[in-house]
Amino acid sequence: MDGGILLVCSYGLVNVIIRLHQDSSFVKIVDDICEKFDGLVPGAVCLFFDFPQYKKFKVDSDDDIQNMLCLAKSFGINHIEVLIQESSVGVEGNCGVLDSTDDGGISRDVSRNGCMDKQMNLLPTYCPNKSKMFLSAPWAYGITHVGQCFDGGATKFREVLCNYVVERGFQFKYIKNDFVRITVVCKFAASTDCSWSVHARMLPSSGVLCVKSFDSVHTCGVVVPSCRNPRTGSDLVSTDVVFDLKNEYGLDISYRVAWYFISFRACIDGFNHCRPLLFLDGTFLKGRFKGNLLAATAKKANQGLFPVAFAIVDSENSTNWEWGRRYGEMCSNATESFNNWVGEARRLPITRLVDMIRGQIMEQMSDRQVKCTKWASVICLKMEKKLVAVYNDSRAWCVSQANDDVYEVHSHPSVLVDVVK
């Protein structure tokens, strides 16, 4: 699989092989096909491929290419047979699909009104927006065929199943659900007689869970992909967060830690101009789901409170504080001020609490930006006052210079001062 997948492309009586990689695009593949076959031009090519138990998948976008790769990986195959058809647009709007015949010729498939059943989509020509490939796309192929096995047993199968229904856009219910066998049907099977179902059983010899029967067709008509699904619960979120932190940052955290960790870009950038230490503390949440709000706070140059990050976790412990200890650890009145700043918002639901904190941070930064534009001095006001006070206290001191960097201050007692250090 590392070397890519071979596309065995057929058009007429001619076959060619094209290598498909992870970064391959639909346009590039079509261009390669048109170079291999005489008479084909980009914009008039239709691609179809088959998989075991599934027939005639159409390919017409980058998303379809990536889905093809995911399917191949799931089925464990290294080559895909691709059927090439030529589409054409004729005079007076007549359009059709040109297909290859058994003798190598070309036949035209035209509907009764002289046009294809599915008319050509010209929108991408005028609005060439690149479609987004979500990281969840492979979830749609988590369960693919009878005989598919899950080394993690029932736990792994349930995880894959939840991801599968989230991406496919439907709901299910368990008929049987234990560590030995799992039977699942569409949520609306009873009311609509929907045929979708999957049954998996553990193999006693190996302990893995294998799919024994699988009907992938929904006849209920309620399969609607959506950004909201009841199965996108805390288990799903925690699993992905823990994996991402391990995969991208090399950090091991427990699932109890992976609740909410939030640090806005403006706070991250602003911390680069604060003192290089954090003040850490937490407070109880008083809403329905309880938990703790942990705050990492810095001090800006003008001695003001600067929220850097906050987290919502189940309890305040060493494990949950691990994310904040990279910069040191200190508790002080700064964090207590943050807790007071949050105030009664601790009674709000988590999402509303997060949004309230976001709004307060935004307003605070805006107010400070307006105030600092009125400063006439080079340094911050509080630091300037402190500097003036120190200067006035030292006016009566006598200073002798030892070299370019070292001075002796005659006081009680006298001290050496190295201005470079």
Secondary structure, 3 states (H helix, E strand, C coil): CCCCEEEEEEECCEEEEEEECCCCCHHHHHHHHHHHCCCCCCCCEEEEEEECCEEEEEECCHHHHHHHHHHHHHHCCCEEEEEEEEEEECHHHCEEEEEECCCCCEEEECCCCCCCCCCCCCHHHHCCCCCCCCCCHHHHHCCCCCCCEECCHHHHHHHHHHHHHHHHCCCEEEEEECCCEEEEEECCHHHHCCCCEEEEEECCCCCCEEEEEEECCCCCCCCCCCCCCCCCCHHHHHHHHHHHHHHHHCCCCCCCCCCEEECCHHHHHHHCCCCCCCEEEEEECCCCCCCEEEEEEEECCCCCEEEEEEEEECCCCCCCCHHHHHHCCCCCHHHHHHHHHHHHHHHCCHHHHHHHHHHHHHHHHHHHHHHHCCCCCCCCHHHHHHHHHHHHHCCCCEEEECCCCEEEEECCCCEEEECCC
